[in-house]
Amino acid sequence: MDPQGSLERAKQTGTNVAKNSFAVFKEELRFVLAAFFRPFGKTLLVIGGLLFAFILFACSSGIAGEERGDAAMWAVLPFFALFYALTVSIPIAAVLGALRASWTLAGAWVLVPVITIPIALLMSFWLMSGPLEHAGLGVAEACMHVGSERHWLLEGVGRVGHAGAIALVILLPVLLIDLGAILLSGPVLGALAWLLFMFALAALLGLVPSGLVSCLAVCLGYIRRFRRRHADKLASLHQQQP
């Protein structure tokens, strides 16, 4: 047996496996990007185009109805319509593209997170409803306690209330200062922190197990479809391995 020949054959086999693996990776990457951007582009074109045309029609009708239309408005209008249409349509297209790509890659397994995560969150918040209610009452009690011990600025401007509607302009900023001072006090901040902690704990109790189950289900669906799409190339890779 020739050791040098065996080493050369092993190197050649490794090179072929690496090339074929990289080819599979590139093909899969193109497939994933196409699965997302194809529905993304179609949705963006349809929704964005309709919004762009509607804004142009609605605004141009209003400008044309005026006796003296400003020429600058006609120059700015297309850019404004395009910006607004893209701002609204891009998030919608991204969500629809992600859903379509997920279904293409993993099949019906994508329904697992859609169903399990909301149910798990509802059950988690239902189970934690007692501690959450107690934490919320703690915030209310802390606000009432701090408010009862505080000297309110509104007490010094009580006569302004006889001024009618104009009194709202004067009293509202003063009221906001009083409420802000209560919210920023130590007991209220502590109660709010505890409420936030309980809320985060309830969310994690629902998200962590359902997220793990969903991740496993989606990965399983993706692996099955991946093997089905690249069955021939994967078989050749196995045959090339020593």
C-alpha positions as CSV (number, residue, x, y, z in Angstrom):
1,M,0.0,0.0,0.0
2,D,1.4,3.4,-1.1
3,P,1.1,5.9,1.8
4,Q,1.8,8.8,-0.5
5,G,-0.9,7.8,-2.9
6,S,-3.4,7.3,-0.1
7,L,-2.6,10.8,1.2
8,E,-3.1,12.3,-2.2
9,R,-6.5,10.6,-2.6
10,A,-7.6,11.8,0.8
11,K,-6.6,15.3,-0.1
12,Q,-8.5,15.1,-3.4
13,T,-11.5,13.7,-1.6
14,G,-11.5,16.4,1.0
15,T,-11.2,19.1,-1.7
16,N,-14.2,17.6,-3.6
17,V,-16.3,17.4,-0.5
18,A,-15.4,21.0,0.4
19,K,-16.3,22.2,-3.1
20,N,-19.6,20.3,-3.2
21,S,-20.5,21.5,0.3
22,F,-19.8,25.1,-0.7
23,A,-21.9,24.6,-3.9
24,V,-24.8,23.3,-1.7
25,F,-24.4,26.3,0.6
26,K,-24.5,28.8,-2.2
27,E,-27.5,27.2,-3.8
28,E,-29.3,27.1,-0.4
29,L,-28.5,30.7,0.2
30,R,-29.9,31.8,-3.1
31,F,-33.0,29.7,-2.4
32,V,-33.5,31.3,1.0
33,L,-33.0,34.9,-0.4
34,A,-35.3,34.2,-3.3
35,A,-38.0,32.8,-0.9
36,F,-37.9,36.1,1.0
37,F,-37.3,38.7,-1.6
38,R,-39.7,37.4,-4.2
39,P,-42.8,37.9,-2.1
40,F,-41.2,41.0,-0.5
41,G,-40.8,42.7,-3.8
42,K,-44.2,41.8,-5.1
43,T,-45.9,43.0,-1.9
44,L,-43.8,46.2,-1.9
45,L,-44.6,46.9,-5.5
46,V,-48.4,46.4,-5.1
47,I,-49.0,48.1,-1.8
48,G,-46.4,50.8,-2.3
49,G,-47.6,51.5,-5.8
50,L,-51.3,51.8,-4.7
51,L,-50.4,54.1,-1.8
52,F,-48.2,56.2,-4.1
53,A,-50.9,56.6,-6.7
54,F,-53.6,57.3,-4.1
55,I,-51.5,60.0,-2.3
56,L,-50.6,61.7,-5.6
57,F,-54.3,61.7,-6.7
58,A,-55.6,62.9,-3.4
59,C,-53.0,65.7,-2.9
60,S,-53.0,66.8,-6.5
61,S,-56.8,67.1,-6.5
62,G,-56.6,69.4,-3.4
63,I,-53.8,71.5,-5.0
64,A,-55.6,71.8,-8.3
65,G,-58.7,73.0,-6.5
66,E,-57.0,76.0,-5.1
67,E,-57.0,79.2,-7.1
68,R,-53.2,79.6,-6.9
69,G,-51.3,76.3,-6.8
70,D,-47.8,76.6,-5.4
71,A,-45.3,75.2,-7.9
72,A,-43.1,74.0,-5.1
73,M,-45.8,71.7,-3.9
74,W,-45.9,69.9,-7.2
75,A,-42.1,69.4,-7.0
76,V,-42.2,68.0,-3.4
77,L,-45.4,66.0,-3.8
78,P,-43.9,62.9,-5.6
79,F,-41.0,62.6,-3.1
80,F,-43.4,62.9,-0.2
81,A,-45.8,60.3,-1.7
82,L,-42.9,57.9,-2.4
83,F,-41.5,58.3,1.2
84,Y,-44.8,57.7,2.8
85,A,-45.6,54.7,0.5
86,L,-42.3,53.1,1.3
87,T,-42.6,53.8,5.0
88,V,-45.9,52.0,5.2
89,S,-45.3,49.2,2.7
90,I,-41.8,48.1,3.7
91,P,-42.8,46.7,7.2
92,I,-45.9,45.0,5.6
93,A,-43.8,43.5,2.8
94,A,-41.1,42.4,5.3
95,V,-43.6,40.5,7.5
96,L,-45.3,38.8,4.5
97,G,-42.0,38.0,3.0
98,A,-40.8,36.4,6.2
99,L,-44.0,34.4,6.6
100,R,-43.8,33.2,3.0
101,A,-40.1,32.3,3.3
102,S,-40.7,30.5,6.5
103,W,-43.4,28.4,5.0
104,T,-41.3,27.7,1.9
105,L,-38.3,26.6,4.1
106,A,-40.0,24.7,6.8
107,G,-43.5,23.9,5.6
108,A,-46.4,23.6,8.0
109,W,-44.0,23.4,11.0
110,V,-44.0,27.2,11.0
111,L,-47.5,27.0,12.5
112,V,-46.0,25.6,15.7
113,P,-44.6,29.0,17.0
114,V,-47.7,30.8,15.6
115,I,-49.9,28.7,17.8
116,T,-47.8,27.7,20.8
117,I,-46.2,31.0,21.6
118,P,-49.5,33.0,22.0
119,I,-51.1,30.1,24.0
120,A,-48.0,29.8,26.2
121,L,-48.0,33.6,26.9
122,L,-51.7,33.6,27.8
123,M,-51.3,30.7,30.1
124,S,-48.2,32.3,31.7
125,F,-49.9,35.6,32.4
126,W,-53.0,33.8,33.7
127,L,-50.8,31.8,36.1
128,M,-49.0,35.0,37.1
129,S,-52.1,37.1,37.4
130,G,-52.0,37.1,41.2
131,P,-48.4,38.3,41.6
132,L,-48.9,40.8,38.8
133,E,-52.1,42.2,40.4
134,H,-50.3,42.4,43.7
135,A,-47.4,44.3,42.1
136,G,-49.8,46.7,40.3
137,L,-51.5,47.4,43.6
138,G,-48.1,48.1,45.2
139,V,-47.5,50.8,42.6
140,A,-50.9,52.4,43.3
141,E,-50.3,52.3,47.0
142,A,-46.8,53.8,46.7
143,C,-48.2,56.6,44.5
144,M,-51.0,57.3,47.1
145,H,-48.5,57.2,50.0
146,V,-46.1,59.6,48.3
147,G,-48.8,61.9,47.1
148,S,-50.4,62.1,50.6
149,E,-47.0,63.2,52.1
150,R,-46.1,65.7,49.3
151,H,-47.0,69.4,49.2
152,W,-48.7,69.7,45.9
153,L,-47.9,72.8,43.7
154,L,-51.6,72.9,42.7
155,E,-52.5,74.0,46.2
156,G,-50.7,77.3,45.7
157,V,-52.6,78.1,42.5
158,G,-56.0,77.1,43.5
159,R,-57.5,80.5,42.8
160,V,-56.5,80.3,39.1
161,G,-59.2,77.8,38.6
162,H,-61.7,80.6,38.6
163,A,-60.1,82.0,35.4
164,G,-62.1,79.5,33.2
165,A,-60.7,77.6,30.3
166,I,-57.4,79.6,30.4
167,A,-56.7,77.9,33.7
168,L,-56.0,74.6,32.0
169,V,-53.0,76.2,30.3
170,I,-51.6,77.2,33.6
171,L,-52.6,74.2,35.8
172,L,-51.7,71.4,33.4
173,P,-47.9,72.0,33.5
174,V,-48.1,72.3,37.3
175,L,-50.0,69.1,37.5
176,L,-47.5,67.3,35.3
177,I,-44.7,68.5,37.6
178,D,-46.5,67.1,40.7
179,L,-47.2,63.7,39.0
180,G,-43.6,63.5,37.7
181,A,-42.2,64.1,41.2
182,I,-44.4,61.3,42.5
183,L,-43.3,58.9,39.8
184,L,-39.6,59.7,40.2
185,S,-39.7,59.1,44.0
186,G,-37.9,56.2,45.5
187,P,-40.9,54.1,46.7
188,V,-42.7,54.5,43.4
189,L,-39.7,53.6,41.3
190,G,-39.1,50.5,43.5
191,A,-42.7,49.4,43.0
192,L,-42.5,50.0,39.3
193,A,-39.2,48.0,39.1
194,W,-40.9,45.1,40.9
195,L,-43.9,45.3,38.6
196,L,-41.6,45.3,35.5
197,F,-39.7,42.3,37.0
198,M,-42.9,40.3,37.5
199,F,-44.1,41.2,34.0
200,A,-40.7,40.1,32.5
201,L,-40.8,36.9,34.5
202,A,-44.3,36.1,33.3
203,A,-43.3,36.7,29.7
204,L,-40.2,34.5,30.0
205,L,-42.1,31.7,31.6
206,G,-44.2,31.6,28.5
207,L,-41.6,32.4,25.9
208,V,-38.7,30.1,26.9
209,P,-40.4,26.7,26.7
210,S,-42.6,27.6,23.8
211,G,-39.6,29.2,22.0
212,L,-37.5,26.1,22.5
213,V,-40.3,23.8,21.2
214,S,-40.9,26.1,18.2
215,C,-37.2,26.3,17.4
216,L,-36.9,22.5,17.4
217,A,-40.0,22.1,15.3
218,V,-39.0,24.7,12.7
219,C,-35.4,23.3,12.5
220,L,-36.9,19.8,12.0
221,G,-39.1,21.0,9.2
222,Y,-36.2,22.9,7.6
223,I,-33.8,19.9,7.8
224,R,-36.4,17.6,6.2
225,R,-37.0,20.0,3.3
226,F,-33.3,20.7,3.0
227,R,-32.5,17.0,2.6
228,R,-35.3,16.6,0.1
229,R,-34.1,19.5,-2.0
230,H,-30.5,18.4,-2.0
231,A,-30.9,14.6,-1.9
232,D,-28.7,13.9,-4.9
233,K,-25.8,16.2,-3.8
234,L,-25.9,14.9,-0.2
235,A,-25.8,11.3,-1.5
236,S,-22.7,12.2,-3.7
237,L,-21.1,13.8,-0.7
238,H,-21.5,10.6,1.4
239,Q,-20.1,8.6,-1.4
240,Q,-17.0,10.8,-1.7
241,Q,-16.2,10.5,2.0
242,P,-13.6,7.8,2.7
